[in-house]
């Protein structure tokens, strides 16, 4: 699954961004608390007056009952207001946490999308690079590998072999007539390097390599895998069955042409 698909799956569920209802309920609760405080003041005032009247009219059952009822109402109203304040505090905290979580979710999604877009751009850039430079880089890698094998087979002692590998790499890096060697036949570059390094490659060692078969199939000029009649050196000819390169026959020796 690619990055874009991963992002789409993670963000499939829409974010609940509707906080207006929660804010409206919080405002209503706050308003109720304000009204409760006003009523509390009214009840307190009435209760105080009823208490004075009850005291002045000693024995007046009606005044005493009124004072008691108002005191009871005051207690209930006070308790209700305290509960409302606590509930309002919890709702405010929950709303704040929800808003913060929503913002975090938005940032996380934006970050994921940005990372996916960056990954996509990087992949496209890498694909473009490989499309333009891939064949050349692949051929350069083949040349390096072939030279390592040639050096190893002819100079097995590490110090000398290492020195030759370094010298071959320096020749390729510095140019020295090897510019764009990744665009030329592998055998051509290997021949030139071996001549400078006084090595004698055994082309038989590479007859099963794809690049050798490709040179034989394509009739690369100067290739040891192409017969002299077809423009190659004929040093280690590989015969091609048919002009389209359907397959390669068994190895033929120098001097033999294609069937």
TORFI-650442 format. One record per residue (C-alpha): residue in three letters; x negated, y negated, z negated. Coordinates in pm, 1 decimal, always signed. Layout:
REM residues N
+------+----------+----------+----------+
! rest !       px !       py !       pz !
+------+----------+----------+----------+
!  ALA !        X !        Y !        Z !
...
+------+----------+----------+----------+
***
This chain:
REM residues 259
+------+----------+----------+----------+
! rest !       px !       py !       pz !
+------+----------+----------+----------+
!  UNK !     +0.0 !     +0.0 !     +0.0 !
!  UNK !   -141.9 !   -337.6 !    +96.4 !
!  UNK !   -166.8 !   -644.7 !   -123.7 !
!  UNK !   +139.4 !   -814.6 !    +26.7 !
!  UNK !   +354.1 !   -507.1 !    -37.3 !
!  UNK !   +224.3 !   -487.8 !   -394.7 !
!  UNK !   +321.1 !   -850.8 !   -455.4 !
!  UNK !   +664.2 !   -799.6 !   -300.9 !
!  UNK !   +726.4 !   -501.2 !   -528.9 !
!  UNK !   +613.6 !   -685.7 !   -841.7 !
!  UNK !   +827.5 !   -989.1 !   -757.4 !
!  UNK !  +1131.6 !   -796.1 !   -636.4 !
!  UNK !  +1336.4 !   -897.3 !   -940.0 !
!  UNK !  +1428.0 !  -1268.2 !   -927.3 !
!  UNK !  +1339.8 !  -1479.1 !  -1225.6 !
!  UNK !  +1626.9 !  -1596.2 !  -1445.8 !
!  UNK !  +1557.3 !  -1966.3 !  -1417.6 !
!  UNK !  +1900.4 !  -2085.9 !  -1539.7 !
!  UNK !  +1832.1 !  -2244.4 !  -1876.6 !
!  UNK !  +2112.4 !  -2501.5 !  -1852.9 !
!  UNK !  +2366.3 !  -2278.9 !  -2028.8 !
!  UNK !  +2134.4 !  -2217.6 !  -2320.7 !
!  UNK !  +2055.9 !  -2589.3 !  -2344.7 !
!  UNK !  +2430.8 !  -2673.2 !  -2339.5 !
!  UNK !  +2501.5 !  -2425.2 !  -2620.3 !
!  UNK !  +2218.3 !  -2570.9 !  -2823.8 !
!  UNK !  +2353.6 !  -2923.1 !  -2775.3 !
!  UNK !  +2703.2 !  -2807.6 !  -2877.8 !
!  UNK !  +2565.4 !  -2647.0 !  -3191.3 !
!  UNK !  +2373.6 !  -2962.7 !  -3272.1 !
!  UNK !  +2684.5 !  -3170.8 !  -3222.2 !
!  UNK !  +2879.9 !  -2937.3 !  -3449.0 !
!  UNK !  +2614.5 !  -2983.8 !  -3713.7 !
!  UNK !  +2641.6 !  -3361.3 !  -3684.8 !
!  UNK !  +3019.1 !  -3346.4 !  -3722.4 !
!  UNK !  +2977.5 !  -3114.1 !  -4020.0 !
!  UNK !  +2751.7 !  -3365.1 !  -4192.5 !
!  UNK !  +3008.5 !  -3638.8 !  -4136.3 !
!  UNK !  +3281.9 !  -3419.1 !  -4281.3 !
!  UNK !  +3056.0 !  -3330.9 !  -4569.9 !
!  UNK !  +3018.2 !  -3698.6 !  -4652.9 !
!  UNK !  +3396.5 !  -3744.7 !  -4635.5 !
!  UNK !  +3465.4 !  -3443.2 !  -4856.9 !
!  UNK !  +3199.6 !  -3554.9 !  -5102.2 !
!  UNK !  +3357.9 !  -3899.3 !  -5127.8 !
!  UNK !  +3707.2 !  -3755.4 !  -5172.1 !
!  UNK !  +3585.1 !  -3502.3 !  -5427.4 !
!  UNK !  +3419.9 !  -3774.2 !  -5632.6 !
!  UNK !  +3739.5 !  -3982.1 !  -5626.8 !
!  UNK !  +3951.3 !  -3679.0 !  -5718.5 !
!  UNK !  +3719.3 !  -3602.9 !  -6007.8 !
!  UNK !  +3756.0 !  -3959.0 !  -6138.6 !
!  UNK !  +4132.4 !  -3942.2 !  -6108.9 !
!  UNK !  +4143.3 !  -3604.5 !  -6283.9 !
!  UNK !  +3932.9 !  -3742.8 !  -6565.5 !
!  UNK !  +4148.4 !  -4053.6 !  -6599.9 !
!  UNK !  +4469.3 !  -3853.3 !  -6588.0 !
!  UNK !  +4374.7 !  -3593.8 !  -6841.5 !
!  UNK !  +4604.6 !  -3304.6 !  -6816.0 !
!  UNK !  +4722.8 !  -3395.5 !  -6468.3 !
!  UNK !  +4728.9 !  -3056.0 !  -6302.8 !
!  UNK !  +4773.0 !  -3195.8 !  -5953.4 !
!  UNK !  +4464.0 !  -3417.7 !  -5975.6 !
!  UNK !  +4257.2 !  -3136.1 !  -6125.0 !
!  UNK !  +4363.3 !  -2893.2 !  -5851.2 !
!  UNK !  +4284.6 !  -3147.4 !  -5583.9 !
!  UNK !  +3939.0 !  -3205.8 !  -5729.2 !
!  UNK !  +3877.6 !  -2830.7 !  -5748.4 !
!  UNK !  +3992.8 !  -2771.3 !  -5389.6 !
!  UNK !  +3771.4 !  -3050.4 !  -5261.2 !
!  UNK !  +3472.1 !  -2913.5 !  -5449.6 !
!  UNK !  +3534.9 !  -2570.7 !  -5299.9 !
!  UNK !  +3565.7 !  -2721.5 !  -4951.1 !
!  UNK !  +3241.6 !  -2908.9 !  -5006.8 !
!  UNK !  +3059.8 !  -2588.5 !  -5101.0 !
!  UNK !  +3193.9 !  -2399.3 !  -4799.8 !
!  UNK !  +3114.7 !  -2684.9 !  -4565.0 !
!  UNK !  +2761.6 !  -2716.9 !  -4704.7 !
!  UNK !  +2703.0 !  -2344.1 !  -4655.1 !
!  UNK !  +2837.4 !  -2361.3 !  -4299.9 !
!  UNK !  +2610.5 !  -2653.4 !  -4216.6 !
!  UNK !  +2304.7 !  -2471.7 !  -4355.8 !
!  UNK !  +2387.2 !  -2168.2 !  -4142.0 !
!  UNK !  +2434.8 !  -2390.6 !  -3837.6 !
!  UNK !  +2097.4 !  -2555.6 !  -3891.5 !
!  UNK !  +1925.8 !  -2217.2 !  -3923.3 !
!  UNK !  +2101.4 !  -2089.4 !  -3610.7 !
!  UNK !  +2012.1 !  -2405.0 !  -3421.8 !
!  UNK !  +1647.7 !  -2361.1 !  -3520.0 !
!  UNK !  +1647.3 !  -2000.3 !  -3398.9 !
!  UNK !  +1815.4 !  -2092.3 !  -3072.0 !
!  UNK !  +1573.9 !  -2378.8 !  -3014.8 !
!  UNK !  +1278.1 !  -2148.7 !  -3075.2 !
!  UNK !  +1424.0 !  -1884.1 !  -2843.2 !
!  UNK !  +1490.4 !  -2142.1 !  -2572.9 !
!  UNK !  +1138.0 !  -2278.9 !  -2604.6 !
!  UNK !   +991.3 !  -1929.1 !  -2584.0 !
!  UNK !  +1209.5 !  -1844.4 !  -2286.4 !
!  UNK !  +1108.3 !  -2161.3 !  -2104.1 !
!  UNK !   +739.9 !  -2090.4 !  -2177.3 !
!  UNK !   +778.1 !  -1729.3 !  -2061.8 !
!  UNK !   +949.5 !  -1844.4 !  -1744.8 !
!  UNK !   +666.2 !  -2085.0 !  -1673.9 !
!  UNK !   +411.3 !  -1809.5 !  -1736.6 !
!  UNK !   +601.1 !  -1581.1 !  -1497.5 !
!  UNK !   +603.5 !  -1851.5 !  -1230.8 !
!  UNK !   +230.7 !  -1906.2 !  -1270.1 !
!  UNK !   +164.4 !  -1530.9 !  -1260.8 !
!  UNK !   +364.7 !  -1493.0 !   -941.6 !
!  UNK !   +193.6 !  -1790.3 !   -783.6 !
!  UNK !   -144.7 !  -1645.6 !   -880.2 !
!  UNK !    -54.1 !  -1304.9 !   -737.1 !
!  UNK !    +61.5 !  -1462.1 !   -412.6 !
!  UNK !   -254.7 !  -1671.1 !   -390.2 !
!  UNK !   -470.2 !  -1362.8 !   -452.7 !
!  UNK !   -275.3 !  -1165.8 !   -192.6 !
!  UNK !   -314.3 !  -1443.9 !    +62.4 !
!  UNK !   -685.8 !  -1468.1 !    -14.8 !
!  UNK !   -723.8 !  -1090.6 !    +18.9 !
!  UNK !   -532.7 !  -1097.1 !   +347.4 !
!  UNK !   -748.7 !  -1379.7 !   +481.1 !
!  UNK !  -1063.6 !  -1194.8 !   +371.0 !
!  UNK !   -945.5 !   -873.9 !   +536.9 !
!  UNK !   -864.4 !  -1058.0 !   +858.1 !
!  UNK !  -1202.9 !  -1228.7 !   +849.2 !
!  UNK !  -1376.6 !   -894.9 !   +792.6 !
!  UNK !  -1175.6 !   -738.3 !  +1076.8 !
!  UNK !  -1271.3 !  -1024.0 !  +1307.7 !
!  UNK !  -1634.3 !   -991.0 !  +1205.1 !
!  UNK !  -1633.4 !   -615.6 !  +1263.9 !
!  UNK !  -1458.0 !   -660.0 !  +1596.0 !
!  UNK !  -1723.5 !   -905.1 !  +1712.6 !
!  UNK !  -2034.3 !   -772.9 !  +1539.2 !
!  UNK !  -1941.5 !   -417.4 !  +1439.3 !
!  UNK !  -2085.8 !   -236.7 !  +1743.3 !
!  UNK !  -2411.4 !   -432.5 !  +1721.1 !
!  UNK !  -2451.0 !   -370.7 !  +1348.0 !
!  UNK !  -2370.6 !     -2.3 !  +1394.2 !
!  UNK !  -2638.4 !    +29.2 !  +1661.8 !
!  UNK !  -2890.8 !   -156.5 !  +1447.8 !
!  UNK !  -2819.5 !    +87.2 !  +1163.0 !
!  UNK !  -2868.8 !   +380.4 !  +1401.7 !
!  UNK !  -3203.7 !   +245.3 !  +1519.3 !
!  UNK !  -3320.6 !   +209.7 !  +1159.0 !
!  UNK !  -3208.5 !   +563.3 !  +1073.2 !
!  UNK !  -3370.2 !   +715.3 !  +1383.0 !
!  UNK !  -3698.5 !   +538.7 !  +1309.1 !
!  UNK !  -3693.0 !   +667.8 !   +950.9 !
!  UNK !  -3648.7 !  +1022.8 !  +1078.1 !
!  UNK !  -3924.6 !   +987.7 !  +1336.5 !
!  UNK !  -4164.7 !   +844.6 !  +1079.0 !
!  UNK !  -4076.5 !  +1111.1 !   +822.2 !
!  UNK !  -4132.0 !  +1396.1 !  +1066.8 !
!  UNK !  -4465.0 !  +1262.6 !  +1190.0 !
!  UNK !  -4597.6 !  +1095.2 !   +876.0 !
!  UNK !  -4470.1 !  +1293.9 !   +581.6 !
!  UNK !  -4710.0 !  +1145.4 !   +327.5 !
!  UNK !  -4520.6 !   +875.3 !   +141.7 !
!  UNK !  -4770.4 !   +583.8 !   +144.0 !
!  UNK !  -4825.1 !   +593.2 !   +520.6 !
!  UNK !  -4459.0 !   +662.5 !   +596.8 !
!  UNK !  -4346.8 !   +375.3 !   +374.1 !
!  UNK !  -4591.6 !   +139.0 !   +540.0 !
!  UNK !  -4465.9 !   +236.1 !   +885.1 !
!  UNK !  -4103.7 !   +186.6 !   +781.5 !
!  UNK !  -4187.2 !   -159.0 !   +648.1 !
!  UNK !  -4372.9 !   -247.4 !   +967.3 !
!  UNK !  -4083.8 !   -128.5 !  +1184.4 !
!  UNK !  -3837.1 !   -332.5 !   +979.6 !
!  UNK !  -4058.5 !   -641.2 !  +1005.6 !
!  UNK !  -4085.8 !   -604.0 !  +1382.7 !
!  UNK !  -3710.0 !   -591.0 !  +1413.5 !
!  UNK !  -3649.8 !   -878.3 !  +1171.4 !
!  UNK !  -3912.2 !  -1107.1 !  +1319.4 !
!  UNK !  -3795.0 !  -1053.7 !  +1674.3 !
!  UNK !  -4122.3 !   -983.5 !  +1849.5 !
!  UNK !  -3925.1 !   -910.2 !  +2166.7 !
!  UNK !  -3664.1 !   -702.2 !  +1981.5 !
!  UNK !  -3398.8 !   -974.1 !  +1969.9 !
!  UNK !  -3046.6 !   -841.6 !  +2023.0 !
!  UNK !  -3174.0 !   -486.2 !  +1992.8 !
!  UNK !  -2835.0 !   -396.4 !  +1850.9 !
!  UNK !  -2692.7 !   -459.1 !  +2197.1 !
!  UNK !  -2946.2 !   -245.5 !  +2382.2 !
!  UNK !  -2963.3 !   +134.9 !  +2407.5 !
!  UNK !  -3093.8 !   +300.7 !  +2092.5 !
!  UNK !  -3353.1 !   +504.3 !  +2280.5 !
!  UNK !  -3498.4 !   +191.2 !  +2443.0 !
!  UNK !  -3565.7 !    +18.3 !  +2110.8 !
!  UNK !  -3694.6 !   +338.7 !  +1948.8 !
!  UNK !  -3937.6 !   +393.8 !  +2239.5 !
!  UNK !  -4075.8 !    +43.4 !  +2210.0 !
!  UNK !  -4116.8 !    +63.6 !  +1834.2 !
!  UNK !  -4280.9 !   +406.6 !  +1853.6 !
!  UNK !  -4527.6 !   +276.9 !  +2113.1 !
!  UNK !  -4633.5 !     -9.9 !  +1886.2 !
!  UNK !  -4652.2 !   +215.7 !  +1579.7 !
!  UNK !  -4833.9 !   +490.1 !  +1775.0 !
!  UNK !  -4562.5 !   +748.2 !  +1716.2 !
!  UNK !  -4441.1 !  +1016.3 !  +1953.6 !
!  UNK !  -4069.8 !  +1080.4 !  +1894.3 !
!  UNK !  -3931.4 !  +1426.5 !  +1956.4 !
!  UNK !  -3609.0 !  +1349.2 !  +2138.3 !
!  UNK !  -3492.0 !  +1707.0 !  +2087.7 !
!  UNK !  -3431.7 !  +1614.0 !  +1722.6 !
!  UNK !  -3143.1 !  +1389.5 !  +1821.4 !
!  UNK !  -2957.5 !  +1583.7 !  +2091.1 !
!  UNK !  -2657.8 !  +1635.6 !  +1860.8 !
!  UNK !  -2627.5 !  +1270.4 !  +1770.2 !
!  UNK !  -2332.7 !  +1078.0 !  +1912.5 !
!  UNK !  -2551.7 !   +799.7 !  +2041.8 !
!  UNK !  -2767.9 !  +1045.7 !  +2239.4 !
!  UNK !  -2461.7 !  +1210.6 !  +2390.2 !
!  UNK !  -2319.4 !   +868.4 !  +2475.5 !
!  UNK !  -2639.3 !   +771.5 !  +2658.6 !
!  UNK !  -2624.4 !  +1096.1 !  +2855.9 !
!  UNK !  -2257.9 !  +1048.5 !  +2933.2 !
!  UNK !  -2299.6 !   +687.1 !  +3040.5 !
!  UNK !  -2619.5 !   +748.7 !  +3237.7 !
!  UNK !  -2816.6 !   +485.7 !  +3045.3 !
!  UNK !  -3117.2 !   +375.0 !  +3249.0 !
!  UNK !  -3445.6 !   +495.6 !  +3098.6 !
!  UNK !  -3277.2 !   +718.6 !  +2842.2 !
!  UNK !  -3459.4 !  +1045.8 !  +2770.7 !
!  UNK !  -3121.0 !  +1215.3 !  +2778.7 !
!  UNK !  -3052.8 !  +1120.2 !  +3139.5 !
!  UNK !  -3216.7 !  +1293.9 !  +3435.0 !
!  UNK !  -3461.6 !  +1109.8 !  +3652.4 !
!  UNK !  -3218.0 !  +1142.9 !  +3941.9 !
!  UNK !  -2963.5 !   +944.8 !  +3743.0 !
!  UNK !  -3210.1 !   +675.2 !  +3636.9 !
!  UNK !  -3325.5 !   +816.6 !  +3305.0 !
!  UNK !  -3669.8 !   +931.1 !  +3195.5 !
!  UNK !  -3567.3 !  +1296.6 !  +3199.4 !
!  UNK !  -3766.8 !  +1369.0 !  +2880.6 !
!  UNK !  -3482.9 !  +1553.8 !  +2708.1 !
!  UNK !  -3195.0 !  +1571.1 !  +2949.6 !
!  UNK !  -2840.4 !  +1638.8 !  +2833.3 !
!  UNK !  -2605.2 !  +1752.5 !  +3106.6 !
!  UNK !  -2259.9 !  +1605.5 !  +3123.2 !
!  UNK !  -1964.7 !  +1814.7 !  +3238.2 !
!  UNK !  -1778.2 !  +1589.2 !  +3477.0 !
!  UNK !  -1806.0 !  +1218.7 !  +3537.7 !
!  UNK !  -1565.5 !  +1127.3 !  +3256.5 !
!  UNK !  -1781.0 !  +1281.0 !  +2985.7 !
!  UNK !  -1533.3 !  +1552.1 !  +2893.7 !
!  UNK !  -1807.1 !  +1735.7 !  +2711.8 !
!  UNK !  -2179.3 !  +1800.3 !  +2700.4 !
!  UNK !  -2333.4 !  +2123.1 !  +2817.8 !
!  UNK !  -2624.7 !  +2287.0 !  +2647.6 !
!  UNK !  -2954.3 !  +2106.0 !  +2650.9 !
!  UNK !  -3150.3 !  +2111.9 !  +2975.5 !
!  UNK !  -3525.2 !  +2073.2 !  +2999.5 !
!  UNK !  -3713.5 !  +1788.7 !  +3170.7 !
!  UNK !  -3688.7 !  +1782.9 !  +3543.5 !
!  UNK !  -3341.0 !  +1929.1 !  +3560.5 !
!  UNK !  -3057.7 !  +1714.9 !  +3682.6 !
!  UNK !  -2693.2 !  +1719.7 !  +3601.6 !
!  UNK !  -2496.4 !  +2020.7 !  +3721.2 !
+------+----------+----------+----------+
***
